[in-house]
Amino acid sequence: MLEFKHKIKDPVGLHARPAGLLVKKAGEYQSKISLMKDNRTADAKSMLSIMALGAKTENERLIRIEGQDEKVAMTELE
């Protein structure tokens, strides 16, 4: 299991377009990829799950990657 923190820099927050790009990229990996914010967890392969986090500008989230290709996924997502 690998983890890293990411701060949202977009002034609109994590809206549909970047969330869609994240879902598409996360879908390329076999690993389970989760986003965590305020004790809530979202599946990075689910647009609705990501949008439900309601991540705003300057919010920091923890990204956790678990699985066979976790090192590659972390390198490319970070």
C-alpha positions as CSV (number, residue, x, y, z in Angstrom):
1,M,0.0,0.0,0.0
2,L,1.3,3.4,-1.0
3,E,0.0,6.8,0.0
4,F,0.6,10.5,-0.9
5,K,-1.1,13.8,-0.2
6,H,-2.5,16.1,-2.9
7,K,-3.7,19.7,-2.6
8,I,-6.4,20.9,-5.0
9,K,-5.2,24.0,-6.8
10,D,-8.1,24.6,-9.2
11,P,-10.1,27.7,-8.1
12,V,-13.4,25.8,-8.7
13,G,-12.3,22.7,-6.7
14,L,-12.5,19.2,-7.9
15,H,-15.3,19.6,-10.5
16,A,-16.6,17.2,-13.2
17,R,-13.8,17.6,-15.8
18,P,-10.8,16.9,-13.6
19,A,-12.7,14.2,-11.7
20,G,-13.5,12.5,-15.1
21,L,-9.8,12.6,-16.1
22,L,-8.9,11.1,-12.7
23,V,-11.5,8.3,-13.2
24,K,-10.2,7.6,-16.7
25,K,-6.5,7.4,-15.5
26,A,-7.3,5.4,-12.4
27,G,-9.2,2.9,-14.6
28,E,-5.9,2.1,-16.4
29,Y,-4.6,0.3,-13.2
30,Q,-5.5,-3.0,-11.5
31,S,-4.8,-1.5,-8.1
32,K,-7.5,-0.1,-5.9
33,I,-7.1,3.7,-5.7
34,S,-8.9,5.6,-3.0
35,L,-9.2,9.3,-2.2
36,M,-9.7,10.3,1.5
37,K,-10.9,13.6,2.8
38,D,-12.4,14.4,6.2
39,N,-12.7,10.7,7.2
40,R,-14.6,9.9,4.0
41,T,-13.3,7.6,1.3
42,A,-14.0,7.7,-2.4
43,D,-13.2,5.1,-5.1
44,A,-11.0,6.9,-7.7
45,K,-12.6,4.7,-10.4
46,S,-16.1,6.1,-9.7
47,M,-17.1,9.6,-10.8
48,L,-20.0,9.8,-8.4
49,S,-17.9,8.7,-5.5
50,I,-15.3,11.4,-6.2
51,M,-17.9,14.1,-6.7
52,A,-19.5,13.1,-3.4
53,L,-16.4,14.2,-1.5
54,G,-17.1,17.8,-2.4
55,A,-13.4,18.7,-2.5
56,K,-12.9,22.4,-2.7
57,T,-9.9,24.6,-3.6
58,E,-6.9,24.2,-1.2
59,N,-8.4,21.0,0.3
60,E,-5.9,18.3,0.9
61,R,-6.7,14.7,0.3
62,L,-4.9,11.5,0.8
63,I,-4.6,9.2,-2.1
64,R,-4.1,5.5,-1.2
65,I,-3.1,2.9,-3.8
66,E,-3.1,-0.9,-3.2
67,G,-2.4,-3.6,-5.6
68,Q,0.0,-5.2,-8.1
69,D,0.8,-2.1,-10.1
70,E,0.7,0.4,-7.2
71,K,4.2,1.7,-7.8
72,V,3.5,2.5,-11.4
73,A,0.1,4.1,-10.5
74,M,1.7,6.2,-7.8
75,T,4.4,7.5,-10.1
76,E,1.9,8.5,-12.8
77,L,-0.8,9.9,-10.5
78,E,1.5,11.9,-8.3
